[in-house]
Structure formats: structure tokens, C-alpha cells
Amino acid sequence: MTSTPPRVSEAWAVILAAGGGTRLAEALAAIGGPQRKQYVELDGAPLFWKSARTFSRIQAVRGLVFVFPQEDLHAMRAEVERLWERDPLGLPWRACAGGARRQDSVRHGLAELPKEAACVLVHDAARPFASAALCARVLEALGPDRPAAIPGLAVTDTIKRVDADDIVVDTPERAAMRGVQTPQGFLLAPLAAAHQRAQAEGWEVTDDAMLMERAGHPVRVVPGEEANVKITTPADLRLLRPSRAACPRTGWGYDVHKFVANGEDDPTVLAKARPMLLGGVAIPGAPRVLAHSDGDVLLHAVTDALLGIACAGDIGQLFPDTDQAFDNMPSAVFVAEALARVRAAGFRPEHADLTIVAQTPKLFAHKARIAAQVARLLELAPGAVNVKATTEEGLGFTGQRLGIKAVAVVTASPD
């Protein structure tokens, strides 16, 4: 007679938020943060709540157990209740106090599980970026003869074993090594029995998979996730900060320049007459344009698009035409300054779509050179810049050959 295999549809998750976080305590104090890393805010809630949200999206998870430091238990129960009112996760939950060691905290958490729980996911609250897909993958790896499953990544660094004096003893074969993560999944009965044995025999383990190994159970490794990092050191805190560069940005720029009329002889007008440049490329035989700088209408539009990405105003603010320092200034200087502001804002250009509107000159023969030059100025591959030329079918000031205009759309990604 065989027993009915446990079903992952009867799984609970134990979220370990009882650690002291001593390596981060000083850094958190310096920025006026909470004493413990698991309480640092992420997406408007304490770090441990991120994992709770993730588990709530997994159909197989039927409930949650939060494990907090003994001295914080009362306050954190109230905090979970407050969070639940604002962000109900649709699962039963319990909270308990942790112990002196991680394995003690896990054991306390297991004691809170209902008798119908057949499987458990044990997860460190300091790994807030574990995905629901990863959690489901761990659960799916469990079975009657597979009582333990853990996520792991291939080790890319060469690992050395050293002695007490930091002298290398040997170099393990890297191909057979895995760096393991949480959540770790287990059939509850063998895990609980292993914890009882560990307590009785005085085992010291660093995770539950190690405990199951010592108890003689096979532990299966499933693919982990690069993004599933553990918040451990002060440098890791940057991963929790809201970033202005969290999503791509698009900048839009527009500029117009008048043509110098044929036969114009006014010296004040002629002093501002510039040979036509488009994207830094000279256009032979084209009408001259009126401008304070070099009059490159396309690069002026590109500059404004870049400033839009950086939220840094517009070209008239940075390079006013009342400032003689910019008289006949190459527009490439404007682009370089705007690009520096984009970089400083945490972005890098990825693509530019440029449109030149003019009845004259004809630009088909020049478009490839213009695209290549703009790509060079924006530090992009040539294929990342598109140049279009069109007319307004005789309408408006461009149709009457009174001037030229340009539109630039630049897309940038977080750097």
C-alpha cells in the first residue's frame, strides 16, 4: 500500500524576516533608515512585503507565515495588519518570533503551519526580487521521491578553498558548483523531521537544503534567477532606491529657421546669414538660413529632444540667442552639452527618428550622411538613426520656400 503523494496545491510560504542585519546596520543608521534591512521600504512597503506580494500570486500557495525578531513581534504583527488593510493579499497569514539562528527561525515558522500544509517554501525576506515564476518552478520540482528543491545558478568565478591562514587548499571543479538562493521548497514532513533531528543532535546548518542533505534526503537544484539577489551589504541598498531611470524616456524636439531672401542686402540680416547645415552636414546650393549660431535646424531639434529626456529645459534657456558667446557656435556643441545632461540624468540614447520639412532643397542624396553624422554625435550605431525628408505640398511657410523646420524624436534607456 502506498501513501498519497503530497500536493503542491497545499503549500505555505515561510518568510524569514528575523535576522539582525548587522552588516547593514551602520549604513542604515547613516541614512536615517530602520534598524533592520527587512524593514527598509521598497515600493511603498517594508522589504518583507515584496515577497508576500509575490507569493500571493502563486495559485499553489495557500498561506503565509512571517517570522520576525522576538522584540519586534508585536509591532510587526500590527504592521502586517495595516499593510493587509491597504493591500489585501487574499491569503491567511500568521506571525511568530524567530530564534537565535536561522535554523531556529525556520523551525519556529514550521510550527505555525496548519496540519493540511503538505509543502513549504522557505524564503529570506532579504531576497525581495524572486519572481512568482521562480517560486512555482521550485514547487513543481517537488514530488514523493523529491522532498527538496532549491534554486541555483552556475558559479562563474573560480572558487578556492583556504585554510585558517588563508592559504589555498584546493580549487573545486567549477562546473559542478551552484550558488543557491531562496525560496527553497520542501515536503513538510521530512523537513520537520530533519529539524527535530538537528535540534536533538546539535547540527549547525546555513540553510534548510544543507539540513536535508545531512538527513539523507536528495535535494534537487532548479534554475535560479540572476535578479534574485540578497540584500546583504551597504552597496546593495542602491537596488532598493526608486530610480529616475526606472523606465525609458522619449524626448521630442522642434526647430524652425527662416531662409535669407534672394537679393537680400541688409547688412544686419546678412550678418546672421549661415550656409545650410543639416545634422552637421553642409548642403551645397541650399538657401542660407538666418541664425545666431550656425543655424543647423536639425541639430537644434535634436538638442531639444535630448534636453526633454534630461528634463533640463530647452535650447533657448541654455544657449540664448542674446548671448554673443554663441554667435555662429557649431550646433554640435549644443548636442554635446545636452547629451552630457542626459548621461548625468542616468540615461543613454538608443534611437533617433528625425524629420526635415522643406520644399527646398531636395535632401534624398544627403540623408545617409546626415544619419551617420548624427549617430556619431549621439554615440549611436549608424542603424539607430533614421532621417526622413518631406514637404508640405506648397502649404505654409516651408511650402512657400520661406524657411525650413525639423522634428526630432530621441529614445533613451536607463543607463
N, C-alpha and C positions, 0 to 999 in steps of 0.2 A: 504494500500500500504506500503510495507516495503522497506527500503533503502538497497542498495547493500553493503554487509559487506566489510570492508577494507581487503586488501590482504597483507600478509606479503611480497609478492614479490615486494612491493612498499615501502620498509623500507630504512631509512637512519640511520646512526650512528653519534651521537654527542660525541666527545672525549673531556672530560674536562681536560685541561692542564693549568688552570688559577690560581691554588692555590698557596699560598705563601710558603707552606712547612716550616713553622717556626721551627717545632720540629727537622728538619733535617739540617737547615741552618748552624748551628755551626759545625756539623760533616762534612758536605760537604766542608766547608771552610778549615777545618783542613787537608783535603786530597787534597786540591787544585782543588776541583770539581766545577761544576756550582753552581750558587746561588739557583737554584730551582731543586727539585728532578725529575720533569718531563723531565728535560734536561740531566739527568745522562745517560751515554752511556750504552746500552745493545745490544749485538750482532751487534756492529758497527754502531749504530744509537741511537738518543735520545729515552728515555723511551717511549714517546707517540707513536713513530713509530711502536713499537712492537704491540700495539693494532690495529693500522691502517692496518698492515700486516694481522692480524687475521681477521678483518672484510672483507678484500678484498677476503678472501677465502670462504665467505658465499654467496651463489647464491642470496639469498633474499635481500642482502644489495646492494643498488643502488648508494650510495654516502656517503661522509664523511664531517663532519663539525668539524674543530679544533677550540677550544676555548682557547685563550692564554691571559695572562695578558696584559692590555692596553699598558703598557710601552714596552712590548716585541713584540707587534703585527707585526710591520714592519719587524723586524729581523727574526721572526719565519715564516712569510709568505715566505721570501726568503729561509729560511732553508727547508721548505716543498718543495718548487720548486726544490731545489738542490737534496733533497732526492728522489723526484719523477723522476728526470732525471736519477739517478743512479739505482733506484728500482721502476719502474713504476708499480702502483697497478691496473691500468685499471679501475679506478672509477673517476667520477667528484668529486671535493672537493672544500670546501670553508673554510675561516678562519675568525674569528671575535674576538673581545675583550670581556673578561669576566667582571664580576661585583664584587662588594664588598663581596657578599655572594655566596655560591654555587648555591642557587636557582636563583640568578640573572644571573649567568653564563649560567645556563641551559636555562633560558628564552631568553637570547641573542642568544644562539645556535639554539633554536627552530625557532627564527625569520629568520634564514638563510635558512631554509628548503624550497625546491620547493613545489609548491601547489599540485603536484601529490604525494608527500610523504604521505602515509596513516598511517605508523607506524614508530616508532623511538626507537632506542636503545641508552640509556644514560649511558655512561661509564666513570669511573675515570681512567685517564692515569696512576695513581699510582697503578693500578692493571694490570700489563703487562702480567700476566700468564693465563688470562682467555682463554679457548680454543674455537676454532670455534664450536665444538660440544655444548658447554655450550650456546654460543650465539644463535645457531639455536634452542636449546631447549627452550630458553626464547621466541623467536619469535613464535614458534609453539604453545605455550600456549595461545597466543592472539586470540581473536575472538569477534564477535559482542556483546556478553554479558560478555566478559572477557577483559576489557580495560587495564589491568595492570598485568604484570608477572615479578617476581623478583627471582633471585637465592638465596637459603638459605641453611644453614647447621644446623643440630640439635645441640643444645647447650650442651656441655659435662660438663662444670663447673657449680657448684651451684651458682646461681645469688642472690645477696642481694640488696634490695632497702634500701637506707640510707637517713637520713635527713641532714640538713645543718651542723650538728655537727658530721656527720659520725656514727650516731647511727642507727643500723639496724631497719628498719620499718617493713619489711616483706620479705618473701622468695617466689618469684613466682614459680609456678609449672614448672619445667624444661622441661617436656615432651611436653609442648605446645609452647615452645620458639624456635626461629630460629635466627641465626646470618646471616644477609643478606649481599649480595655482589652486585657488578655490573658486567656486564651490566644489567640494568633494562629496560624492554620493555613496550611500551605503544602504544595504538591507539593515533594518534597525536591530533585529535580534542578535546577529553576530557582532555588530558594533557595540551594543550594550554589554554583551558578554565579555568582549575584549577589554572594555573599560573597567569592568568589575575585576578582571584578572590583573590588569595593570595596577589598579589600586591595591589589590591584595599582595602583589609581588614587587611593588615598588618600581615599576617601569617609568622611565623618563622618555617622552617622545616629543617631537616637534610638530607632528600633525597626526591626524587620525589614520591616514594611509600607513604610516610607519607602525602605528599600533596594530593595525590589521595584519601587516606583514609579520610582526612578531608573534601574533596569534596563529599564524599558519594559513592565512587566507590569501588567495590570489587577488591582486589589485591591477585592474586594467587602466591603461592610460588612453585618453581620447584627446583629439587635437584641442589645444588651448587657444587663447587669443592674445595677440601682441598688445592690444589695447587694455587688457585686463591687468593693469599694473597695480602694485601695492603702494599705498601712500606711507612711506617709511621715513624719508629724510627731509630736511628743510627744503631742498631743491624740488621735491615732489609737490610742494604746496602750489607751485605755479599751475599745475594741472587742474586745480580746483578754482582758479580765479576766473570770473567772467572775462571774456576777451572781446575787445572790439573787432578782432579778426576772426570771429566765430563763423562768419558766412561770407561768401563772395560779395563784392560790390561792383556796381556799374556806374561809370561817370559819363556824362553827356556834355559835349561842348559845341558851341556855335559861334561863328565869327563872319563878319562881312567887311569887305574893303571896296571903296569906290575906285573906278578907273580914272586915270588922268585923261581928260578930253583931248582929242586930236587938235593940234594948233594952240594948245594952252601956252600962254606966255607970261602968266603972272608969276613973278619970282618967288613969292611966298608959297604958292602952290607947288611950283617946280622944286622947291627945297625939300618937299615931302614926297616927291615922286620916287618910287622904287621899282627897279626891274622885278618882274613877277617871279616869285619863288613859290613852289608848292611842295611841302614836305622837305624843304631844303634843296630841292632840285630846280635849277634855272629852266625857265620855259622860253626858248628863243621865239622872237616875233610876237610875243603876247603883249597886250596893253600893259602900261605901267600902272601901279596902284598907289594910292595915297596912304601914307602910314607914318607913324612916329618911329617905330622900329623898322625892321627890314620888310615888314608887310606880308609875311608868309601867313596867309589866311588859314591854311590847313594846320600848320603847327600851332597857331593861336587857338584853334578849336581843340586840338589835342591837349594843349596846356590846360584849358578849362576843364576838359574831361578828367584829366589827372587830378586837378585840384578838387573836383567833385568827389572823387574816390577818397581823397585825404580829408574831406570836409574842411578845406583850407581857403575858402573864399573863391575869388575869381581873378582873372588875369589883370583886370583893371586895378584891383586893390594892391596886388604885388608889384606890378610894373606899370604905374600910371603914365599916361602919355604927356603929363605935365612935367615929368622928371627928365631933365636933359641927359641924365646918365644913361637913359635907354634910347637915346637918339640913334637911329639906324642900328640898333642892337640886333645881333643874329637871334632869330627866334629859337634856335637850338639851345640857347642859354636859358630861355624860359622853360622849355621842356625839361632840361636837366634839373632845374630848381624844383619844378612841380613833381618830377619823378622822385627826387630826394624826399619830398614831403610824403609821397605815397609810401616809400620804404619806411620812413620814420613812423608812419601810422600802422605799420605791421602788415603791409600788403605788397604783392608783386604783380605787375601787369601780365596778363596771359594772352590777350587778344585785342585787336583794334579793328573796327569797321568804320571806314572813312568815306564820306561822300562829298564830292566837289560839284557845286551847281554853278554853271556858267554857259552862256550862249557862245562865248568865245573865250579862250582859244579851244581848239579841239585837243583832247588830252589822251586819247587812246594810246598813242605811241609812248607816252610818258608814265603810264600807270605803274608798270613793273618797277621802274627806277624809284618812283615815289614810295612804293610799298617797301622796297628794300631799305631806303634811307630812313623811313620812319621806324622800321623794325630795328635798325641799328641804334637809333636814338632811344628807343624803349627797351633795348636789350632783349629783343624777342627774335625767335626764328623767323625767317622771311615768310614762311607759310602762315604765320599768325597775324599778319596784317593784310586786310583787304581794302582795295581802293576802288571806288566807283565814281564815275563821272556822268552827269546828266544835265539836261537843260530844263527850262520851264516853258518850253514851246512858245517863246516870244512874249511871255507874260512877265509882268513885274519888272523890277529894275535889272535883274540879270537878263531877262528876255530882251530888254531894250539896250543891252550892252553897256550899261552904266556901272556895272560892278560884278563882283564875284562873291560867293559865300561858300562856307564849308561846315559840315557837321561831322563830329567825331563821337563814336561810342567806344569806350575802353572798358574792358572787363578785367578785374583783378581778383586774385585769390589770397587767402591768409598766407602770410609768409612764415 
